[in-house]
Amino acid sequence: MEAFLHQVLAGLATGGIYASLALALVMIYQATHLVNFAQGEMAMASTYIAWSLINAGMPYWPAFLVTVALSFVLGIVIERIVIRPVENAPVLGVVTVFIALLVILNSVTGWIFTYTIKSFPSPFPKELALGRYMSPHELGAIGVTLIVLVALYAFFRFTPLGLAMRAAAQIEPPGRHPRRLDAGARLGPRRRGGRGRRHDGGADRVPRPEHDGRHPALRLRRGAGRRHR
């Protein structure tokens, strides 16, 4: 029975890690309408960056924050250099580019860090009350996954930027890319009445929803209208 409980709880911890990667894939697809086949390799590269910093003597949490910042910059560079030029290309061409990115990241990290298995330190304590059924690292992985899910829910539900991203993903007309909304439209409308504008000064990019007031775009517009009065 103890072995069964251990396997179930360990599976929950591993599933939380895979769920985090899947959530990243979904968010990237909603923002770019492209499937990033190199998502796992990008996560692996970030892990190797953190591993290098920790081995160089940096404490765990400062290394974690530096890795997040460097990964953010790496994501911007990949979006500008790799994703943006092919966003309107045929599907087969986009798939080829992402598979090539997967192979490049895998080969470069293997060339730099070699392909041997390396140990990574855990930020969680060594002894916990559930130690018989679950290791501290597994329990911590489940906790971090739940915290990330709650934080993302609050971001997309209650912040102007999150509501704008949901609106762009849900009601963007066919053939128009959500990324082409300018930064002002993402962060909040600037005109009276709360409509976002295109780069070229043309018609509004976010259409007026006709259904109930719970739609995120309509809620964003009403809130912006009240702020500008």
Long-range contacts (C-beta under 8 A, 24 or more apart in sequence): 2-132, 2-133, 5-133, 6-133, 6-134, 9-130, 9-133, 9-134, 9-138, 10-134, 10-135, 10-138, 12-138, 12-142, 13-134, 13-137, 13-138, 13-139, 13-141, 13-142, 14-138, 14-141, 16-141, 16-142, 16-144, 16-145, 16-146, 17-141, 17-145, 19-145, 20-145, 20-148, 23-148, 23-149, 23-152, 30-165, 30-169, 30-178, 31-165, 31-169, 31-178, 31-179, 32-79, 32-83, 32-87, 32-177, 32-178, 32-179, 33-87, 33-177, 33-178, 34-83, 34-87, 34-94, 34-98, 35-95, 35-98, 36-98, 37-95, 37-98, 37-99, 37-101, 37-102, 38-98, 38-99, 38-101, 38-102, 38-105, 40-102, 41-101, 41-102, 41-105, 41-106, 41-109, 42-71, 42-74, 42-75, 42-78, 42-105, 44-105, 44-106, 44-109, 45-71, 45-74, 45-105, 45-108, 45-109, 46-70, 46-71, 46-74, 47-120, 48-109, 48-112, 48-113, 50-120, 51-113, 51-118, 51-120, 52-113, 54-120, 54-121, 60-121, 60-123, 61-123, 64-123, 87-177, 87-179, 88-177, 160-187, 160-188, 160-220, 160-223, 160-224, 161-186, 161-187, 161-188, 163-216, 163-217, 163-219, 163-220, 164-188, 164-196, 164-216, 164-217, 164-220, 166-216, 166-217, 167-206, 167-215, 167-216, 167-217, 167-220, 168-205, 168-206, 170-215, 170-216, 170-217, 171-206, 171-207, 171-209, 171-215, 171-217, 172-205, 172-206, 173-207, 176-205, 180-205, 181-205, 181-206, 188-220, 188-224, 188-227, 189-220, 189-221, 189-224, 191-228, 192-225, 192-228, 192-229, 193-221, 193-225, 194-220, 194-221, 194-222, 194-223, 194-224, 194-225, 194-228, 195-221
